[in-house]
Amino acid sequence: MRVSKRTSGAVALGAAVALIASGCSGSDDGGDAGNTADGAIVIDGTQPEVPLVPANTTETGGGAIIDYLWTGLVEYPNNGGAPQNAVAESIETTDSKVYTIKIKKGLKFHDGTEVKAANFTKAWNWAAYSPNGAQNSSFFADIQGFADVQSEDPDADGPQKAPEPKAKELTGLKVVDDYTFEVTLAAPTAVFPTKLGYSAFVPLPDVFFTQTPEEFGKKPVGNGPVKFVSWEDDVSIKLTRFDDYTLRDKMKIKDVDVKLYQEDTAAYNDLLAGNLDFQQQVPVSALAGDKWKNDLGERAIQSTTPSTGIIAFPMYDAKFKDPKLRKAISLAVNRQEITDKIFFGNRTPADSWANPLTPGAVAGNCTACQFNADEAKRLYAESSGYQGEMVFYYNADASHKDWMEAVAQSVKNVLGINARAEGIPTFAVFRQQINAHKMTGPYRAGWQQDYPDVENWVNPLYVKGGSSNDGLYSNPQVDTLAKEASGAANLDEAHAKFAEAVKIIDADVPSIPVYFQGQQSGHSDKIKKVELTNVGEIDITSVEL
């Protein structure tokens, strides 16, 4: 999911293209300093699934707000470059197993308390301790002692309680002094420093531990360039500049109103009417004939982001247990036709399990991504088959109806399955049903990269217990290879081992990669300068008016 901060390079008025993977176009033509300093913008967003607790947020609606409110140990440059220290003064290791992390002195939370080493270790211990139920708990699996703070629920949603874990804290975390802590991993892990910009790893203020997570998450206190003002469900989340923020990405404007939309077409109409200052993704209906470019002119921003449109299988449903059935369905999807006719060439057919912009990704390694009607029919004939109606689910508050209907129709045409697509009203409700494991058919499950490494496309999605393994896919071979990859001494070895794991994932087909994301954004006349983050979000700290 989503964390990124700004670096050099901007999209100035008159620049129509921003290639997020290779750096934004730049200009010295900035805005008016007076207008900017006291200025405010309205940007689009969606209702967060749960209260805003970083280690419990796994979707982009809440994740974007958390990105604005918090700054992590490292940050990911907008141009896709290597991670840079942010809160961290230094991150040192001699063996990729024991890391000494020093943080900058004098940094403040929004309540005025100082950010200290213990705010990291306490936050990580809270997230890792399974009784707390943090959705991002698995991101701490690299740290020594993780298994001892975990316990498995014996009957999932049943009445039995999970046993108490052996320990309440990770043995691999040690506070050295107010500004230094030591992290000991279970095995050498070269990618560990890269992960530290992800929102699961941000610090929590002392006040968090005096409240329930739900209470804190409704009035969150972060350490980023903006602080929380208010949240009206399904209406807006208001943020304002944190004047005591001292890192380099300080806010230029004062206020940000995140308007929570139920329809992207409504957001687009507001953008055209001057009532919205930024929309991250214009609706698909605006792509036909480049309507969005004609509507927005120099305010249109075309970008490429490390995101993939995916359809996931509910592996907990016995109807989808047969890998031959799953592969037949995937092979029956005509990705080229969907990207050409539905997205008008603004998406690329997916052919790999990790987005190709990601370090360590292997192009073309999804054999199930090739449209092959004959092979799909053959596999379906050999499979357990499918009885009844197959419903493909999506959230109806964004432009997913047309392409999901095209997927269902393609499966129906090739395999003869009675397939259709059905929308669930809002993203928040959709995600709640997914997390409750109540999906009865394949469902939209796009993935936006959390941090720049192929590990992020394997461990959270396809390892047992992964934070976003929502379909409950499980293969012990994948788990073993992924563990070996995570424990590799260098990135080349790690990437090679992850590639082995992906070969097994490719044979199992737990999901269907459909397209690689191309993003079409737009801003108002009011904005004179803006950058997008490396994952395509608006970098609110870059905005000049």
GUKOLPA-908547 format. One line per 4 residues: number of its first residue (from 0); their letters; for each residue x, y, z of C-alpha. Coordinates in nm, 3 decimals, m for minus. Example, Ala and Ser with C-alpha at 12.3 -4.5 7.8 and 13.67 -1.06 7.14 Angstrom:
<nodes>
0 = AS = 1.230,m0.450,0.780 ~ 1.367,m0.106,0.714
</nodes>
This chain:
<nodes>
0 = MRVS = 0.000,0.000,0.000 ~ 0.113,0.357,m0.044 ~ 0.375,0.548,0.149 ~ 0.581,0.800,m0.047
4 = KRTS = 0.717,1.149,m0.004 ~ 0.842,1.419,m0.233 ~ 1.175,1.476,m0.401 ~ 1.304,1.708,m0.673
8 = GAVA = 1.106,1.744,m0.994 ~ 0.754,1.880,m1.036 ~ 0.458,1.894,m1.266 ~ 0.414,2.263,m1.337
12 = LGAA = 0.124,2.427,m1.518 ~ 0.172,2.339,m1.883 ~ 0.331,1.998,m1.825 ~ 0.087,1.730,m1.940
16 = VALI = 0.287,1.415,m1.869 ~ 0.443,1.287,m1.546 ~ 0.630,0.958,m1.558 ~ 0.625,0.861,m1.193
20 = ASGC = 0.868,0.575,m1.242 ~ 1.141,0.787,m1.397 ~ 1.089,1.133,m1.253 ~ 0.838,1.411,m1.305
24 = SGSD = 0.888,1.691,m1.552 ~ 1.013,2.009,m1.391 ~ 0.979,2.385,m1.417 ~ 1.091,2.691,m1.223
28 = DGGD = 0.752,2.851,m1.283 ~ 0.612,2.830,m0.932 ~ 0.302,2.985,m0.777 ~ 0.245,3.303,m0.581
32 = AGNT = 0.405,3.275,m0.237 ~ 0.134,3.481,m0.070 ~ m0.153,3.280,m0.214 ~ 0.027,2.957,m0.135
36 = ADGA = 0.110,3.025,0.231 ~ m0.252,3.065,0.342 ~ m0.405,2.860,0.064 ~ m0.632,2.558,0.076
40 = IVID = m0.713,2.278,m0.165 ~ m0.987,2.016,m0.199 ~ m0.876,1.672,m0.320 ~ m1.064,1.350,m0.384
44 = GTQP = m1.062,1.049,m0.154 ~ m1.273,0.756,m0.036 ~ m1.416,0.664,0.303 ~ m1.151,0.471,0.500
48 = EVPL = m1.243,0.113,0.581 ~ m1.141,0.140,0.948 ~ m1.023,0.410,1.192 ~ m0.685,0.557,1.099
52 = VPAN = m0.432,0.336,1.277 ~ m0.128,0.286,1.049 ~ m0.060,m0.080,1.127 ~ m0.427,m0.166,1.079
56 = TTET = m0.483,0.006,0.745 ~ m0.436,m0.194,0.426 ~ m0.642,m0.003,0.169 ~ m0.580,0.316,m0.024
60 = GGGA = m0.869,0.524,0.111 ~ m0.733,0.527,0.465 ~ m0.378,0.471,0.349 ~ m0.359,0.801,0.163
64 = IIDY = m0.465,0.993,0.474 ~ m0.207,0.808,0.683 ~ 0.057,0.896,0.424 ~ m0.027,1.263,0.476
68 = LWTG = m0.037,1.247,0.857 ~ 0.281,1.047,0.921 ~ 0.645,1.046,0.817 ~ 0.845,0.724,0.849
72 = LVEY = 1.209,0.638,0.903 ~ 1.269,0.649,0.528 ~ 1.079,0.799,0.236 ~ 1.038,0.697,m0.127
76 = PNNG = 1.130,0.969,m0.379 ~ 0.864,1.068,m0.628 ~ 1.091,0.975,m0.918 ~ 1.112,0.611,m0.812
80 = GAPQ = 1.468,0.641,m0.682 ~ 1.623,0.462,m0.385 ~ 1.472,0.523,m0.040 ~ 1.611,0.819,0.154
84 = NAVA = 1.634,0.877,0.529 ~ 1.350,1.087,0.671 ~ 1.296,1.053,1.048 ~ 1.603,0.829,1.052
88 = ESIE = 1.939,0.999,1.100 ~ 2.110,0.673,1.008 ~ 2.036,0.303,0.958 ~ 2.348,0.091,0.996
92 = TTDS = 2.427,m0.279,0.979 ~ 2.733,m0.496,0.923 ~ 2.550,m0.822,0.859 ~ 2.194,m0.735,0.739
96 = KVYT = 2.066,m0.899,1.058 ~ 2.128,m0.646,1.335 ~ 2.033,m0.289,1.246 ~ 2.112,0.017,1.456
100 = IKIK = 1.865,0.296,1.384 ~ 1.928,0.652,1.501 ~ 1.648,0.906,1.466 ~ 1.672,1.282,1.430
104 = KGLK = 1.637,1.482,1.751 ~ 1.368,1.740,1.812 ~ 1.098,1.597,1.583 ~ 0.744,1.641,1.715
108 = FHDG = 0.415,1.461,1.707 ~ 0.109,1.676,1.641 ~ 0.032,1.685,2.015 ~ 0.369,1.850,2.080
112 = TEVK = 0.544,1.548,2.232 ~ 0.884,1.451,2.095 ~ 0.933,1.154,1.863 ~ 1.166,0.911,2.040
116 = AANF = 1.303,0.564,1.978 ~ 1.049,0.407,2.213 ~ 0.766,0.543,1.998 ~ 0.887,0.310,1.724
120 = TKAW = 0.950,0.002,1.936 ~ 0.618,0.033,2.121 ~ 0.431,0.083,1.794 ~ 0.597,m0.220,1.634
124 = NWAA = 0.536,m0.438,1.939 ~ 0.170,m0.337,1.940 ~ 0.134,m0.420,1.570 ~ 0.313,m0.754,1.595
128 = YSPN = 0.115,m0.881,1.899 ~ m0.161,m1.090,1.739 ~ m0.434,m1.030,2.002 ~ m0.434,m0.665,1.892
132 = GAQN = m0.560,m0.776,1.552 ~ m0.350,m0.538,1.341 ~ m0.398,m0.620,0.973 ~ m0.034,m0.533,0.899
136 = SSFF = 0.105,m0.758,1.171 ~ 0.285,m0.983,0.921 ~ 0.517,m0.700,0.815 ~ 0.706,m0.757,1.142
140 = ADIQ = 0.766,m1.126,1.072 ~ 1.133,m1.057,0.990 ~ 1.204,m0.947,1.347 ~ 1.339,m1.193,1.602
144 = GFAD = 1.068,m1.323,1.834 ~ 0.774,m1.268,1.599 ~ 0.647,m1.626,1.628 ~ 0.627,m1.588,2.007
148 = VQSE = 0.393,m1.286,1.988 ~ 0.158,m1.467,1.751 ~ m0.111,m1.727,1.811 ~ m0.355,m1.884,1.568
152 = DPDA = m0.730,m1.867,1.612 ~ m0.852,m2.228,1.626 ~ m1.186,m2.163,1.454 ~ m1.146,m1.835,1.261
156 = DGPQ = m1.478,m1.651,1.308 ~ m1.608,m1.914,1.550 ~ m1.666,m1.872,1.924 ~ m1.329,m2.005,2.040
160 = KAPE = m1.062,m1.754,2.139 ~ m0.706,m1.775,2.019 ~ m0.463,m1.881,2.293 ~ m0.244,m1.616,2.453
164 = PKAK = 0.092,m1.585,2.272 ~ 0.409,m1.688,2.454 ~ 0.533,m1.329,2.469 ~ 0.396,m0.975,2.446
168 = ELTG = 0.699,m0.808,2.290 ~ 0.947,m0.882,2.015 ~ 1.284,m0.993,2.150 ~ 1.447,m0.833,1.847
172 = LKVV = 1.364,m0.477,1.953 ~ 1.585,m0.290,2.199 ~ 1.586,0.079,2.293 ~ 1.947,0.197,2.331
176 = DDYT = 1.873,0.558,2.423 ~ 1.608,0.822,2.349 ~ 1.713,0.848,1.985 ~ 1.857,0.504,1.910
180 = FEVT = 1.708,0.157,1.887 ~ 1.839,m0.177,1.771 ~ 1.652,m0.426,1.554 ~ 1.765,m0.789,1.543
184 = LAAP = 1.610,m0.995,1.266 ~ 1.554,m1.369,1.267 ~ 1.783,m1.396,0.964 ~ 1.983,m1.155,0.746
188 = TAVF = 1.733,m0.955,0.538 ~ 1.873,m0.721,0.277 ~ 1.538,m0.561,0.189 ~ 1.456,m0.462,0.549
192 = PTKL = 1.570,m0.096,0.527 ~ 1.365,m0.051,0.207 ~ 1.049,m0.155,0.391 ~ 1.087,0.105,0.666
196 = GYSA = 0.905,0.379,0.474 ~ 0.584,0.178,0.470 ~ 0.314,0.308,0.703 ~ 0.308,m0.005,0.922
200 = FVPL = 0.650,0.106,1.055 ~ 0.569,0.466,1.153 ~ 0.593,0.577,1.519 ~ 0.293,0.613,1.748
204 = PDVF = 0.267,0.885,2.015 ~ 0.232,0.797,2.382 ~ m0.135,0.899,2.372 ~ m0.212,0.602,2.145
208 = FTQT = m0.144,0.365,2.434 ~ m0.389,0.546,2.663 ~ m0.686,0.499,2.427 ~ m0.852,0.225,2.230
212 = PEEF = m0.726,0.200,1.870 ~ m1.075,0.298,1.753 ~ m1.073,0.617,1.962 ~ m0.726,0.711,1.844
216 = GKKP = m0.806,0.629,1.481 ~ m1.099,0.869,1.474 ~ m0.874,1.156,1.591 ~ m0.526,1.042,1.488
220 = VGNG = m0.205,1.208,1.603 ~ 0.082,1.167,1.359 ~ 0.423,1.323,1.299 ~ 0.387,1.434,0.937
224 = PVKF = 0.361,1.769,0.758 ~ m0.015,1.799,0.819 ~ m0.223,1.731,1.128 ~ m0.577,1.604,1.167
228 = VSWE = m0.868,1.848,1.209 ~ m1.193,1.656,1.162 ~ m1.361,1.358,0.996 ~ m1.724,1.340,0.886
232 = DDVS = m1.798,0.990,0.758 ~ m1.859,0.971,0.382 ~ m1.823,1.351,0.355 ~ m1.470,1.475,0.423
236 = IKLT = m1.150,1.455,0.625 ~ m0.994,1.792,0.700 ~ m0.620,1.842,0.754 ~ m0.408,2.148,0.824
240 = RFDD = m0.040,2.235,0.812 ~ 0.171,2.131,1.114 ~ 0.388,2.435,1.168 ~ 0.632,2.253,1.400
244 = YTLR = 0.727,2.007,1.126 ~ 1.101,2.044,1.058 ~ 1.187,1.787,0.790 ~ 1.246,1.897,0.434
248 = DKMK = 0.898,1.824,0.296 ~ 0.718,2.107,0.475 ~ 0.377,2.218,0.353 ~ 0.360,2.524,0.130
252 = IKDV = m0.018,2.558,0.155 ~ m0.218,2.561,0.479 ~ m0.529,2.342,0.451 ~ m0.628,2.020,0.274
256 = DVKL = m0.988,1.903,0.254 ~ m1.013,1.539,0.143 ~ m1.363,1.505,0.000 ~ m1.491,1.148,0.031
260 = YQED = m1.670,1.056,m0.291 ~ m1.903,0.765,m0.364 ~ m1.866,0.810,m0.742 ~ m1.562,0.911,m0.944
264 = TAAY = m1.788,1.076,m1.204 ~ m1.916,1.312,m0.934 ~ m1.557,1.398,m0.846 ~ m1.476,1.462,m1.213
268 = NDLL = m1.776,1.692,m1.252 ~ m1.658,1.884,m0.946 ~ m1.309,1.907,m1.098 ~ m1.448,2.054,m1.420
272 = AGNL = m1.668,2.295,m1.226 ~ m1.376,2.420,m1.017 ~ m1.509,2.267,m0.694 ~ m1.228,2.008,m0.669
276 = DFQQ = m0.858,2.086,m0.702 ~ m0.721,1.737,m0.770 ~ m0.857,1.401,m0.885 ~ m0.610,1.113,m0.880
280 = QVPV = m0.789,0.903,m1.142 ~ m1.047,1.045,m1.379 ~ m1.339,0.811,m1.462 ~ m1.307,0.564,m1.747
284 = SALA = m1.591,0.743,m1.926 ~ m1.362,1.045,m1.966 ~ m1.092,0.841,m2.144 ~ m1.289,0.782,m2.466
288 = GDKW = m1.151,0.998,m2.745 ~ m0.916,1.161,m2.495 ~ m1.210,1.359,m2.358 ~ m1.026,1.418,m2.030
292 = KNDL = m0.736,1.581,m2.214 ~ m0.972,1.806,m2.408 ~ m1.160,1.892,m2.089 ~ m0.851,1.966,m1.881
296 = GERA = m0.593,2.080,m2.134 ~ m0.266,2.163,m1.957 ~ m0.418,2.048,m1.627 ~ m0.421,1.683,m1.741
300 = IQST = m0.148,1.458,m1.598 ~ m0.066,1.121,m1.755 ~ 0.150,0.894,m1.538 ~ 0.267,0.537,m1.500
304 = TPST = 0.255,0.385,m1.152 ~ 0.363,0.054,m0.992 ~ 0.006,m0.071,m0.958 ~ m0.178,m0.367,m1.108
308 = GIIA = m0.547,m0.440,m1.159 ~ m0.611,m0.787,m1.014 ~ m0.905,m1.020,m0.959 ~ m0.865,m1.250,m0.659
312 = FPMY = m1.024,m1.587,m0.589 ~ m1.184,m1.660,m0.249 ~ m0.975,m1.971,m0.188 ~ m1.177,m2.043,0.126
316 = DAKF = m1.475,m2.125,m0.099 ~ m1.466,m2.491,m0.206 ~ m1.593,m2.398,m0.554 ~ m1.253,m2.242,m0.632
320 = KDPK = m1.020,m2.509,m0.489 ~ m0.924,m2.658,m0.827 ~ m0.618,m2.484,m0.981 ~ m0.721,m2.604,m1.328
324 = LRKA = m1.050,m2.416,m1.292 ~ m0.872,m2.102,m1.175 ~ m0.622,m2.116,m1.460 ~ m0.898,m2.180,m1.713
328 = ISLA = m1.079,m1.868,m1.592 ~ m0.761,m1.660,m1.615 ~ m0.679,m1.786,m1.966 ~ m1.035,m1.701,m2.074
332 = VNRQ = m0.986,m1.330,m2.000 ~ m0.897,m1.126,m2.308 ~ m0.676,m0.862,m2.148 ~ m0.576,m0.692,m2.473
336 = EITD = m0.938,m0.639,m2.572 ~ m1.020,m0.500,m2.227 ~ m0.731,m0.254,m2.224 ~ m0.803,m0.144,m2.583
340 = KIFF = m1.183,m0.117,m2.573 ~ m1.259,m0.035,m2.209 ~ m0.953,0.173,m2.120 ~ m0.885,0.306,m2.471
344 = GNRT = m0.519,0.205,m2.453 ~ m0.460,0.375,m2.117 ~ m0.380,0.043,m1.944 ~ m0.139,m0.235,m2.044
348 = PADS = m0.232,m0.606,m2.039 ~ m0.068,m0.769,m1.736 ~ 0.182,m1.044,m1.815 ~ 0.366,m1.079,m1.482
352 = WANP = 0.284,m1.130,m1.115 ~ 0.470,m0.818,m1.001 ~ 0.441,m0.482,m1.172 ~ 0.739,m0.440,m1.410
356 = LTPG = 0.832,m0.105,m1.252 ~ 0.925,m0.289,m0.932 ~ 1.289,m0.385,m0.859 ~ 1.322,m0.763,m0.884
360 = AVAG = 1.011,m0.813,m1.098 ~ 1.041,m1.065,m1.383 ~ 0.859,m0.965,m1.702 ~ 0.629,m1.219,m1.864
364 = NCTA = 0.628,m1.473,m1.579 ~ 0.248,m1.506,m1.565 ~ 0.171,m1.792,m1.804 ~ m0.193,m1.778,m1.693
368 = CQFN = m0.215,m1.419,m1.821 ~ m0.211,m1.515,m2.190 ~ m0.551,m1.520,m2.359 ~ m0.588,m1.875,m2.491
372 = ADEA = m0.946,m1.989,m2.545 ~ m0.853,m2.342,m2.657 ~ m0.628,m2.408,m2.357 ~ m0.887,m2.254,m2.125
376 = KRLY = m1.155,m2.491,m2.257 ~ m0.921,m2.790,m2.227 ~ m0.833,m2.711,m1.865 ~ m1.195,m2.643,m1.778
380 = AESS = m1.294,m2.983,m1.920 ~ m1.027,m3.147,m1.700 ~ m1.126,m2.948,m1.391 ~ m1.395,m3.003,m1.132
384 = GYQG = m1.610,m2.760,m1.330 ~ m1.841,m2.495,m1.191 ~ m2.206,m2.524,m1.098 ~ m2.441,m2.228,m1.086
388 = EMVF = m2.380,m1.859,m1.139 ~ m2.029,m1.711,m1.108 ~ m2.044,m1.352,m0.984 ~ m1.743,m1.122,m1.021
392 = YYNA = m1.760,m0.852,m0.752 ~ m1.625,m0.495,m0.756 ~ m1.674,m0.169,m0.566 ~ m1.927,0.044,m0.751
396 = DASH = m1.798,0.384,m0.637 ~ m1.520,0.391,m0.899 ~ m1.491,0.303,m1.269 ~ m1.478,m0.076,m1.243
400 = KDWM = m1.818,m0.177,m1.383 ~ m1.725,m0.188,m1.751 ~ m1.402,m0.383,m1.724 ~ m1.537,m0.626,m1.465
404 = EAVA = m1.839,m0.691,m1.688 ~ m1.599,m0.748,m1.977 ~ m1.407,m1.005,m1.770 ~ m1.729,m1.187,m1.678
408 = QSVK = m1.849,m1.183,m2.039 ~ m1.515,m1.315,m2.163 ~ m1.533,m1.606,m1.916 ~ m1.893,m1.673,m2.018
412 = NVLG = m1.812,m1.669,m2.390 ~ m1.508,m1.898,m2.365 ~ m1.608,m2.143,m2.091 ~ m1.987,m2.131,m2.106
416 = INAR = m2.010,m2.048,m1.735 ~ m2.309,m1.836,m1.636 ~ m2.094,m1.540,m1.529 ~ m2.182,m1.180,m1.452
420 = AEGI = m2.040,m0.883,m1.259 ~ m2.200,m0.715,m0.959 ~ m2.108,m0.394,m0.779 ~ m2.093,m0.347,m0.402
424 = PTFA = m2.191,0.016,m0.327 ~ m1.876,0.152,m0.159 ~ m1.510,0.064,m0.131 ~ m1.529,0.063,0.250
428 = VFRQ = m1.816,m0.189,0.257 ~ m1.648,m0.393,m0.017 ~ m1.326,m0.416,0.184 ~ m1.513,m0.506,0.501
432 = QINA = m1.671,m0.804,0.323 ~ m1.335,m0.910,0.182 ~ m1.166,m0.892,0.522 ~ m1.451,m1.092,0.675
436 = HKMT = m1.390,m1.362,0.410 ~ m1.750,m1.341,0.293 ~ m1.688,m1.319,m0.082 ~ m1.866,m1.590,m0.282
440 = GPYR = m1.705,m1.517,m0.617 ~ m1.390,m1.366,m0.772 ~ m1.344,m1.002,m0.672 ~ m1.147,m0.694,m0.773
444 = AGWQ = m0.827,m0.673,m0.569 ~ m0.589,m0.421,m0.724 ~ m0.247,m0.381,m0.565 ~ m0.057,m0.055,m0.519
448 = QDYP = 0.307,m0.108,m0.426 ~ 0.393,m0.031,m0.063 ~ 0.770,m0.014,m0.114 ~ 0.996,m0.070,m0.416
452 = DVEN = 1.087,m0.438,m0.406 ~ 0.935,m0.755,m0.551 ~ 0.907,m0.888,m0.195 ~ 0.606,m0.658,m0.159
456 = WVNP = 0.431,m0.846,m0.441 ~ 0.481,m1.187,m0.277 ~ 0.484,m1.185,0.104 ~ 0.174,m0.972,0.175
460 = LYVK = m0.032,m1.129,m0.104 ~ 0.061,m1.497,m0.131 ~ 0.233,m1.610,0.190 ~ 0.011,m1.771,0.454
464 = GGSS = m0.090,m1.503,0.705 ~ 0.017,m1.220,0.472 ~ m0.145,m0.885,0.552 ~ m0.333,m0.875,0.221
468 = NDGL = m0.370,m1.247,0.154 ~ m0.744,m1.190,0.171 ~ m0.838,m1.499,m0.029 ~ m0.648,m1.722,0.220
472 = YSNP = m0.425,m1.881,m0.044 ~ m0.174,m2.121,0.110 ~ 0.109,m2.326,m0.038 ~ 0.388,m2.447,0.195
476 = QVDT = 0.640,m2.441,m0.092 ~ 0.569,m2.073,m0.155 ~ 0.598,m2.000,0.217 ~ 0.934,m2.177,0.239
480 = LAKE = 1.081,m2.010,m0.070 ~ 0.954,m1.669,0.036 ~ 1.110,m1.714,0.380 ~ 1.441,m1.810,0.218
484 = ASGA = 1.416,m1.508,m0.011 ~ 1.341,m1.273,0.276 ~ 1.642,m1.410,0.463 ~ 1.884,m1.374,0.172
488 = ANLD = 2.202,m1.179,0.243 ~ 2.171,m0.960,m0.067 ~ 1.896,m0.840,m0.298 ~ 2.010,m1.042,m0.601
492 = EAHA = 1.980,m1.366,m0.404 ~ 1.648,m1.256,m0.261 ~ 1.504,m1.171,m0.601 ~ 1.617,m1.503,m0.748
496 = KFAE = 1.447,m1.694,m0.468 ~ 1.128,m1.487,m0.498 ~ 1.126,m1.574,m0.870 ~ 1.119,m1.943,m0.771
500 = AVKI = 0.824,m1.878,m0.542 ~ 0.642,m1.695,m0.819 ~ 0.673,m1.997,m1.049 ~ 0.467,m2.195,m0.798
504 = IDAD = 0.219,m1.909,m0.760 ~ 0.188,m1.905,m1.139 ~ 0.096,m2.274,m1.139 ~ m0.159,m2.226,m0.859
508 = VPSI = m0.324,m1.908,m1.001 ~ m0.463,m1.772,m0.670 ~ m0.553,m1.450,m0.852 ~ m0.582,m1.301,m1.201
512 = PVYF = m0.351,m1.011,m1.294 ~ m0.548,m0.817,m1.557 ~ m0.376,m0.487,m1.635 ~ m0.085,m0.265,m1.539
516 = QGQQ = m0.200,0.074,m1.423 ~ m0.171,0.386,m1.630 ~ m0.301,0.686,m1.436 ~ m0.487,0.989,m1.567
520 = SGHS = m0.512,1.270,m1.313 ~ m0.627,1.629,m1.326 ~ m0.597,1.949,m1.123 ~ m0.773,2.283,m1.107
524 = DKIK = m0.661,2.617,m1.246 ~ m0.586,2.721,m0.888 ~ m0.291,2.482,m0.862 ~ 0.018,2.625,m1.030
528 = KVEL = 0.262,2.350,m0.933 ~ 0.217,1.993,m0.813 ~ 0.404,1.664,m0.791 ~ 0.275,1.310,m0.778
532 = TNVG = 0.430,1.055,m0.545 ~ 0.597,0.741,m0.673 ~ 0.261,0.560,m0.646 ~ 0.059,0.837,m0.811
536 = EIDI = m0.094,1.010,m0.508 ~ m0.087,1.389,m0.494 ~ 0.215,1.507,m0.299 ~ 0.037,1.767,m0.089
540 = TSVE = 0.369,1.915,0.029 ~ 0.457,2.012,m0.329 ~ 0.145,2.213,m0.407 ~ 0.182,2.581,m0.494
544 = L = m0.109,2.811,m0.578
</nodes>
